[in-house]
């Protein structure tokens, strides 16, 4: 009887894990950057354009609105060291990250203290900091949301691309 109970519980656990993975409707992506033996990483969902225009999708956002920056569960930014984004100090740790539409067709990268929530459940009360994003037109088009971390000097660049829109933010280890 005890073995049967353990087997039933184990099957229930395996089924629950498979269903939670299946709930992620889009592929997941991850990017890592090693800064002085300490890692910075981003894990995110990768929605596709599927013939749509990125500008048509994001133009629906009004100033102050948030974009989940990916798909499914929230995008997770993790840093094992304190970072500096311009004049914003970001302590090491895990954050969900969001993009907020600002005035004048500009964008901000928002670091939120809550992680692991579904990507549409942004709680502004948990926002820790935000930094401006530089928008450029990419030389190629990315069908799926693509986030990269690349080394630049002593720090790096976080880049978000979807279609021909590219948003970037520079960062470096905090002094």
N, C-alpha and C positions, 0 to 999 in steps of 0.2 A: 504494500500500500504506500509506504514511504517513497519507494522508487517511482511509482506511478505519479505521485504528487510532484516530485522533483521533475520528472519528464514533462508533465503538463505545464508546470511553471516555466521551464526552460523553453518549451515551444511557444508559449505566450510571449516571452521576452524576445525571442528571435523574430516572431511575427511583428511585434511592435517596432522593433528596430528596422525591419524591412519596410514597413509602412511609413515610418518617419523619413526614411531615405527616399521613398517613392514620392513623398509630398513635395520634394524639390523638383519642380517641373523643368528647370533649366540646368544645363551643365554648370559646374562650379569651376572657378579659376582661382589660382593662387600665385602670388608673386612675392619674392623674398629679396632682401638686400642685406649683405653683411657689412656692418660699419664697425671696424675695430673689434672684431670678434663678438659683436652684439648684433642680433638680428632685428630687422624691421620687416613686417610682412602684412599683406592684405589678402583676405580670402573673401570671395564674392560670387554672386550668381551672374550668369552671362546670358541675358536675353538677346534675341536676334531681332533685326529690323523686319525681316520677312516681307520685303518689298515696300516697307513704309519709309518715310523720310524722318530722320532724327529731329530736324527742325519742326516738323509738323507735330511730333510727339511732345517735344519739350516746350514748344510755343504755347501749349495749353497752360503752362505754369505761369502764375502771376507773381510779381515781386513779393517775397516772403514765403512762397510755397517751397516745399521740400521735394526732392527727387530721391528715391531710395538708393540710387547709385548701384544698380544691379537688379537682381530679381530674387524672389523667394525670401529666405531669411536675410536679415540685415547684413550689410557688408562689415567685416571686422578688420580693424586696423590694430596691429599689435607691435609694440616697440619695447625692446629690452633695455633701452637707454632713453634718457631725457633728450628731447629734440627741440629745436628752435625753428619755427616757421615764420620768417620775417621777425616781427617783434612779439610774436606769441610763443610763450614757453609751454611745451606739452610734456608733462611728466610721463615717465615710462609707464606702460600698462596696456590694457585692452580698451578699445573704444569701438562703437559703431560709427561709421562715417556716412554722411549725407551731403548732398549738394543742394544749396539753397539759391533760388533765383533772387538776385538783388535788383536794385533800380538800374535803369539804363542798359538792360541786356547784359548784365555782369553776373558772375556766379561766386559763391563762397563755399568752401569746404568746411563742414561742421563736424566737430568731434563730440560725440555723445557718450556719456558715462554708462548708459545701458547697452548691453550686448546680448546677442542671441535671440532677440525678439523678431517677429515676422517683419519683413521689410516695409510694410505700410504702417507700422505702429511706432511712429516717431513721437517721442515725448519731449517737447521743447524745454520742459523744466529740468531735464537731464543733460542739456547741452553744456559742454565744458568750455569750448572755445570755437571760434571760426576764423578762417584765414581766406584772403582773396585768392581766386583762381584766375590764371591768365588763359584767355580763350584765343585759340588760333585755328586756322583751317588746316587739317591734316593733308599731307600729300597723297595719301591713299585712303581708301574707305574700309572701315572695320564693320563687318556684318554683325558681329556680336560685341557687346560691351567688353572692352579690354582695358585692364588696369596694369600699369607697369611701375616698377621701382627701378631706377637706374642710378648708378654712381655718378656723382658730379662733384669734383673737388674733394673736400673732406666730408661732404654730405651726399645728398641725392635729390632726385626729382620724382615726384609722384605724378604720373600722367594717366588721364582717363580719356579713352577714345571710344566714340560710337559714331558710325557713319564717318563723315568728314569733320566732325567737331572734336577738337582736342582741348582739354582743360589740364593745366599743370600748376603745381605748387613746388617750390624749392624748400629744402630743409637741410639742417645740419645738426650735428650733436651739440647739445647745450653746453655752454661753458661752465 
